[in-house]
Amino acid sequence: MLPETMNDPIENESRSASSIVANDRGTGSLNPHSLATRQTLMMGSILVANGKLRQDQIDLILNEQRITGLRFGETAIRMRLVSHADVDEALALQFGYSSSRATALVLPDTVTSAVNPYSPFAEALRGLRSQLMTRWFDGTPGRSTLGITSVDRGDGKSFVCANLGVVFSQIGERTLIIDGDLRHPTQHLNFGLRNRMGLSGILSGRAGFEEIMEFPTLTNLSVLPSGPQPPNPQELLGRDTFAELLHVLAGRYDVILIDTPSAQEASDALVICQRARGALIVGRKDKTKSTEIAQLASVMSSSNITLLGASLNEY
C-alpha cells in the first residue's frame, strides 16, 4: 500500500508545471538547462519552460492522458501540441544530458554525442564508457587519466576522444580533454575553439590554467587545446612538468582523456601514454590491420602502459 504522501503522477505533473509558470511570472524564471532544475522538473514543466506548451494545454494533455493511459509526451504528440523533437529535447534535459538543440548552435557536427545524443554512435560510446569505468575510471588512485591513440593518422582517435569526453561529462563526471597531439592538433576544431597558448604554452611556462576552456551547454566538460606547435614536441612532453601538470589536474577532474599523435607518426604517443599510465587504441574498420594493433599493444605493454583495449571506429 502506498504512503499517503505519494501523489498521483499526473497530479505531480500538473503541480510541477503550474509552479514553473508561477515562477516565470513572479520570482524569476527557472533555467531548464541547470542541473538542479533537470533533476526536479517533469516533462510538462520542461516543455513549458522551453516555451513549447502553455498551462491550459498542460491541463488538456493531462485530461487526455487519464483516458488513454499513455505517457505525457506521447499524449502531447498525439494531440499535435508538440513535436517528437520537442519531447526528445525535454527527455534529454530530464535525464541529465546537455540540450542537443542548444548544443547544436555552438558546436560543430563532429561532436556527434552532444549534437545527436540518440545516434547509434553515441549509444556505442556509452557502452565503451561503461567498460572504461569498470576497468579504469573506478576511483582507484592513479587511474583518472587515459591516453587515446591509434596506429596511423586518420583512424579517428581524435573524433572518438572528443565524443567519449562528452559522454563521460553527461553522467556528471568532471571531464577534461587534453589535445596532446602537438604536431597535428584537432580538438580545437572539434569544439570550435581558438588554439592559443594551450598545452604547449603551459608546459613552456608561458601560460596557465586559463587555457582550459569550459562550455555553458556541456556541463562538466573542459578542453585544453594543444597550443602552438613547438620545435621539440617529444622533449616538451617528456619533461617532469607534464607529469606534474597531470598530477595537479587529476585532483580537479574525475576523467582526463589525452588525444595523442598516432604511434606510427611519432613516439610522442608512448611518452604521453606512459605519463597517463593507461591507453586505448582506436582503429578504423576495414583499414587498420589487427597485426598492427597487436604490434602497438605489445610495445605499450613492454613500456609499462596498461592497455584497456582497442576500439574500432567506423564513423
C-alpha positions in Angstrom: 0.0 0.0 0.0 1.4 3.4 -1.0 2.1 6.0 1.8 -0.4 8.9 1.9 2.3 11.3 0.9 2.6 9.7 -2.5 0.6 11.6 -5.1 -0.8 10.6 -8.4 2.0 11.1 -11.1 -0.4 13.0 -13.3 -1.2 15.4 -10.4 2.5 15.8 -9.8 2.9 16.8 -13.5 0.2 19.4 -13.2 1.6 20.9 -10.0 5.2 20.9 -11.3 4.0 22.7 -14.5 2.0 25.2 -12.5 4.9 26.0 -10.2 7.2 26.8 -13.1 4.7 29.1 -14.7 4.2 31.0 -11.4 8.0 31.2 -11.1 8.3 32.7 -14.6 5.8 35.3 -13.8 7.0 36.3 -10.4 10.2 35.4 -8.6 12.4 34.8 -11.6 12.3 32.1 -14.3 13.8 28.7 -13.8 16.6 27.7 -16.1 15.6 24.4 -17.7 19.2 23.6 -18.6 20.5 23.9 -15.0 21.4 20.6 -13.3 19.1 21.2 -10.3 16.1 22.0 -12.5 16.7 19.0 -14.7 16.6 16.7 -11.7 13.4 18.1 -10.3 11.2 19.1 -13.3 8.8 16.7 -15.0 8.1 16.5 -18.7 5.3 19.1 -18.8 7.4 21.6 -16.7 10.3 21.4 -19.1 8.1 21.9 -22.2 6.5 24.9 -20.5 10.0 26.3 -19.6 11.1 25.8 -23.2 8.1 27.7 -24.5 6.6 24.6 -26.2 3.4 24.4 -24.1 1.0 26.7 -22.2 -0.5 25.9 -18.9 -4.0 25.5 -20.4 -2.5 22.9 -22.8 -1.0 21.0 -20.0 -4.4 20.6 -18.5 -5.8 19.3 -21.8 -3.0 16.8 -22.1 -3.5 15.6 -18.5 -7.2 15.0 -19.1 -6.5 13.1 -22.3 -3.7 11.1 -20.5 -6.2 9.9 -17.9 -8.3 8.4 -20.7 -5.5 6.9 -22.9 -3.1 5.9 -20.2 -0.2 6.9 -22.4 2.9 8.8 -21.3 2.7 12.5 -21.1 5.0 13.1 -24.1 3.2 10.5 -26.2 -0.2 12.1 -25.5 1.1 15.6 -26.3 2.4 14.4 -29.6 -0.8 12.6 -30.5 -2.7 15.8 -29.7 -0.3 17.6 -32.1 0.6 20.1 -29.4 4.4 19.3 -29.6 6.7 17.6 -32.0 8.8 14.5 -31.5 11.9 16.8 -31.4 10.3 18.8 -28.6 9.8 15.7 -26.5 13.3 14.4 -27.2 14.7 17.7 -26.1 12.7 17.6 -22.9 13.8 13.9 -22.3 17.5 14.9 -22.8 17.2 17.6 -20.1 15.1 15.4 -17.8 17.8 12.6 -17.8 20.7 14.9 -17.4 22.0 15.2 -21.0 23.1 18.5 -22.5 20.4 20.2 -24.5 21.1 18.9 -28.0 19.3 21.8 -29.6 21.2 24.4 -27.7 24.5 22.5 -28.1 24.0 22.3 -31.9 24.0 26.1 -32.1 27.5 26.4 -30.7 29.3 23.1 -31.6 30.4 21.6 -34.9 28.7 18.4 -36.1 31.9 16.4 -35.2 30.8 16.3 -31.6 28.1 13.8 -32.5 27.4 12.6 -29.0 26.4 16.1 -27.9 24.6 17.3 -31.1 22.8 14.0 -31.6 22.8 12.1 -28.3 20.3 9.5 -29.6 22.5 8.3 -32.6 23.9 4.7 -32.8 27.4 6.2 -32.5 26.5 7.9 -29.2 25.0 4.7 -27.9 28.1 2.8 -28.8 30.2 5.3 -27.0 28.1 4.9 -23.8 28.8 1.2 -24.0 32.6 2.0 -24.2 32.2 4.4 -21.3 30.7 1.7 -19.1 33.6 -0.7 -19.9 36.2 2.0 -19.1 34.5 2.9 -15.9 34.7 -0.7 -14.8 38.2 -1.3 -15.9 39.9 2.0 -15.3 37.9 5.0 -14.0 36.8 3.2 -10.9 38.1 5.7 -8.3 41.4 3.9 -7.8 44.3 6.5 -7.2 46.3 6.9 -10.4 43.5 5.9 -12.7 42.0 9.1 -13.8 44.0 9.7 -16.9 43.9 7.8 -20.2 45.7 8.3 -23.5 43.7 7.8 -26.7 46.0 6.7 -29.5 46.0 4.9 -32.9 48.3 3.1 -35.3 48.1 5.7 -38.0 46.6 9.1 -38.8 43.1 9.1 -40.0 41.9 6.2 -37.8 39.6 8.5 -35.9 41.3 8.7 -32.4 40.6 12.5 -32.1 37.0 12.1 -33.1 36.5 9.2 -30.6 38.4 11.1 -27.9 36.2 14.2 -28.2 32.9 12.3 -28.2 34.0 10.0 -25.4 34.7 13.0 -23.3 31.2 14.3 -23.9 29.5 11.1 -22.8 31.6 11.0 -19.6 30.5 14.5 -18.8 26.9 13.6 -19.4 26.9 11.4 -16.4 28.3 14.1 -14.1 32.0 13.2 -14.3 34.2 16.2 -14.3 35.9 15.6 -17.6 38.9 17.2 -19.3 40.1 16.6 -22.8 43.7 17.4 -23.5 45.0 17.8 -27.0 48.4 16.2 -26.7 48.9 16.0 -30.5 51.3 18.9 -30.7 52.0 18.0 -34.4 48.5 17.8 -35.9 46.1 19.2 -33.3 42.3 18.9 -34.0 40.5 19.2 -30.7 40.1 23.0 -31.0 38.5 22.3 -34.4 36.2 19.6 -32.9 34.9 22.0 -30.3 35.1 25.3 -32.3 37.8 26.8 -30.1 40.6 29.2 -30.7 44.0 27.5 -30.3 46.1 30.0 -28.4 48.8 29.1 -25.9 47.2 25.8 -24.8 49.1 22.8 -23.5 52.5 23.8 -25.1 52.1 27.2 -23.6 51.6 25.7 -20.1 54.5 23.3 -20.4 56.8 26.0 -21.6 55.8 28.3 -18.7 54.2 30.9 -20.9 50.6 30.2 -19.8 48.5 28.8 -17.0 45.1 27.1 -16.3 43.2 29.9 -18.0 43.9 28.0 -21.2 41.4 25.3 -20.1 38.1 26.1 -21.9 34.6 25.3 -20.5 31.2 25.1 -22.2 28.0 26.5 -20.9 26.0 23.9 -22.9 28.2 21.0 -21.9 28.2 20.8 -18.1 31.3 19.1 -16.6 33.3 19.2 -19.8 36.5 21.2 -20.3 39.1 21.2 -23.1 42.7 22.1 -23.2 43.8 22.8 -26.8 47.3 21.9 -27.9 48.7 25.4 -28.3 51.4 26.4 -30.8 53.5 23.6 -32.3 56.9 23.6 -30.5 60.1 22.6 -32.3 60.6 19.7 -29.9 57.2 18.1 -29.0 58.6 14.9 -27.6 61.1 16.6 -25.4 58.5 19.0 -24.1 56.1 16.2 -23.3 58.9 14.2 -21.7 59.7 16.9 -19.1 58.7 16.4 -15.5 56.5 19.5 -15.9 54.0 17.4 -17.9 53.8 14.7 -15.2 53.4 17.4 -12.6 50.6 19.1 -14.6 48.7 15.8 -14.9 49.1 15.2 -11.2 47.5 18.6 -10.4 44.7 18.2 -12.9 43.9 14.7 -11.5 42.9 16.5 -8.3 40.4 18.6 -10.2 38.9 16.2 -12.7 37.4 12.7 -12.5 38.3 11.8 -16.1 41.2 13.1 -18.2 41.4 12.0 -21.8 44.6 12.8 -23.8 44.5 12.8 -27.5 47.9 11.7 -28.7 49.6 11.6 -32.1 49.4 8.3 -34.0 52.0 5.8 -33.0 53.4 5.5 -36.5 53.8 9.2 -36.8 55.8 9.9 -33.7 56.9 8.3 -30.4 55.1 11.1 -28.6 52.2 8.7 -28.2 54.3 6.4 -26.0 55.6 9.3 -23.9 52.0 10.5 -23.2 50.6 7.1 -22.5 53.4 6.4 -20.1 52.5 9.6 -18.2 48.8 8.6 -18.3 49.6 5.0 -17.3 46.7 3.7 -19.4 45.8 3.7 -23.1 43.1 2.9 -25.5 43.9 2.1 -29.1 41.4 3.3 -31.8 41.4 1.6 -35.2 39.4 2.3 -38.3 37.1 -0.5 -39.5 38.3 -2.1 -42.8 41.5 -0.1 -42.6 43.6 -0.8 -39.5 45.1 -4.3 -39.6 44.8 -6.5 -36.5 48.5 -7.2 -36.7 49.3 -3.5 -36.5 47.1 -3.2 -33.4 48.7 -6.2 -31.8 52.2 -4.9 -32.5 51.3 -1.5 -30.9 49.8 -3.3 -27.9 53.0 -5.3 -27.5 55.1 -2.1 -27.5 52.9 -0.5 -24.9 52.9 -3.5 -22.7 56.7 -3.5 -22.7 56.6 0.2 -21.8 54.6 -0.5 -18.6 51.4 1.0 -20.1 48.1 -0.6 -19.1 46.3 -1.2 -22.3 42.5 -1.0 -21.8 41.7 -2.5 -25.2 41.1 -1.4 -28.8 38.0 0.2 -30.3 37.1 0.1 -34.0 35.8 3.3 -35.4 33.6 3.2 -38.5 32.2 6.8 -38.5 
